[in-house]
């Protein structure tokens, strides 16, 4: 077995030829693929024992030892233990339950508050990988993971922030956690990551925000944190590869009058009309959804959309878009062709 492992594995390049990741593992990382665990070196002995644990069912003893090492007085031992646990949790879904049951969650949460950036990052990412298991989500939240993750989101390394965003996304998939995450101050930090992060950070932040902002109180927090500015900027930049994600986040926010006012103030109407003109079919559909909510709420906004030249591309969309896009485009055209004079007394937004 040992010779086979040495012949078939390229650890640093992560080519584990005898390990086939399950569909659960690959899809779980598809929308928050931030674990850069393959980048961290280990000694040959440590590599060997980790590979043996990954390739066999005999990982229990190693997991127990690593959990014990998390509380070592040596920071280097803690780093090594947290790094190996994150790898074990990433590469074998069944290890996620084993690691949690071995008592790793509380010491890993404690590491998130470490002043050592690398140790904090390992702790955050191990928590992320454990959170991919539904059985662990409730235990992570009840063990106090949310506030330390929010702190890492604010002051962690670039990778630590991204992985904290992903971990919070996973915890937000339990409805009762969404309010707690919002109250813990995550929303402004996610908005900051959306605005200033690299592509990975923007993607992770937008995905987390989309989940969290299904809750009205978090929508309000996001708008107050200035989310409309980065959303409009990302939607205006077709090279950002973020148009769709930004538009979907915006679509869940515009039910709020404050969000609609901020969208208009940030110059969102011309951007949305441009998407209707030149965006992909999906982008056109979601832009039509947003514009319909905007126009249905306010005669003033309706006038602005009409003056922006929205009717011709909407007519084209009503004839050649998706079924849903056609319906939204037709409803928008009907709204925009109504008489637009008067003081907008029938509108709901205070901007009228």
GIGI-V484784 format. One record per backbone hydrogen bond with DSSP energy under -1.0 kcal/mol. NH is the residue of the N-H (numbers start at 0). CO is the residue of the C=O. Records with the same first field share a line. If there is no record, write none. Layout:
NH = CO ; CO
This chain:
4 = 0
5 = 1
6 = 2
7 = 3
8 = 4
9 = 14
13 = 10
14 = 9
15 = 13
16 = 7 ; 14
18 = 15
25 = 21
26 = 22
27 = 23
28 = 24
33 = 31
38 = 35
39 = 36
46 = 42
47 = 43
48 = 44
49 = 45
50 = 46
51 = 47
52 = 48
53 = 49
54 = 50
55 = 51
62 = 58
63 = 59
64 = 60
65 = 61
66 = 62
67 = 63
68 = 64
69 = 65
70 = 67
71 = 68
77 = 73
78 = 74
79 = 75
80 = 76
81 = 77
82 = 78
83 = 79
84 = 80
85 = 81
86 = 82
87 = 83
88 = 84
89 = 85
90 = 86
91 = 87
94 = 91
95 = 92
97 = 93
98 = 94
99 = 95
100 = 96
101 = 97
102 = 99
103 = 98
107 = 103
108 = 104
109 = 105
110 = 106
111 = 107
112 = 109
113 = 110
119 = 115
120 = 116
121 = 117
122 = 118
123 = 119
124 = 120
125 = 121
126 = 122
127 = 123
128 = 124
129 = 125
130 = 126
132 = 129
135 = 132
139 = 135
140 = 136
141 = 137
142 = 138
143 = 140
144 = 139
148 = 144
149 = 145
150 = 146
151 = 147
152 = 148
153 = 149
154 = 150
155 = 151
160 = 156
161 = 157
162 = 158
163 = 159
164 = 160
165 = 161
166 = 162
167 = 163
168 = 164
169 = 165
170 = 166
171 = 167
172 = 169
173 = 170
176 = 173
177 = 174
180 = 176
181 = 177
182 = 178
183 = 179
184 = 181
185 = 180
189 = 185
190 = 186
191 = 187
192 = 188
193 = 189
194 = 190
195 = 191
196 = 192
201 = 197
202 = 198
203 = 199
204 = 200
205 = 201
206 = 202
207 = 203
208 = 204
209 = 205
210 = 206
211 = 207
212 = 208
213 = 210
214 = 211
218 = 214
219 = 215
220 = 216
221 = 217
222 = 218
223 = 219
224 = 220
225 = 222
226 = 221
230 = 226
231 = 227
232 = 228
233 = 229
234 = 230
235 = 231
239 = 236
245 = 241
246 = 242
247 = 243
248 = 244
249 = 245
250 = 246
251 = 247
253 = 249
255 = 252
259 = 255
260 = 256
261 = 257
262 = 258
263 = 259
264 = 260
265 = 261
266 = 263
267 = 262
271 = 267
272 = 268
273 = 269
274 = 270
275 = 271
276 = 272
277 = 273
278 = 274
283 = 279
284 = 280
285 = 281
286 = 282
287 = 283
288 = 284
289 = 285
290 = 286
291 = 287
292 = 288
293 = 289
294 = 290
295 = 291
301 = 297
302 = 298
303 = 299
304 = 300
305 = 301
306 = 302
307 = 303
308 = 305
309 = 304
313 = 309
314 = 310
315 = 311
316 = 312
317 = 313
319 = 315
320 = 316
325 = 321
326 = 322
327 = 323
328 = 324
329 = 325
330 = 326
331 = 327
332 = 328
333 = 329
334 = 330
335 = 331
336 = 332
337 = 334
346 = 343
347 = 296
348 = 296
351 = 348
